[in-house]
Amino acid sequence: PISSFAPAKTLPAFLLEQIASLKLDESARSAVVYIICSMDENGYVPENIDCLNEKYSPACIHNALEIIQSLEPAGVGARSLGECLHLHIGA
């Protein structure tokens, strides 16, 4: 018999689904996707994310990071455990 088991979505896929419904301009959407693709498997963003890519200004990265941190699961897009806990408290 064919199994009906479906593999779980990856975190990036789950986040990309969430941003699909947001009204973002192309630059903001591009920066959000860039950050999502830069996350580790636990949903953490490198602390130096704002200087990893010259295509985006630090302000653009900051705004994109705020968008990601407003998504589910709570704590995603944090740069440290402390920031992750802070995002959980604020959720």
Sequence and secondary structure as in RCSB ss.txt:
>XXXX:A:sequence
PISSFAPAKTLPAFLLEQIASLKLDESARSAVVYIICSMDENGYVPENIDCLNEKYSPACIHNALEIIQSLEPAG
VGARSLGECLHLHIGA
>XXXX:A:secstr
          HHHHHHHHHHTS   HHHHHHHHHHHHH  TTS   TTGGGS TTS HHHHHHHHHHHHTSSSTT
TT SSHHHHHHHHHH 
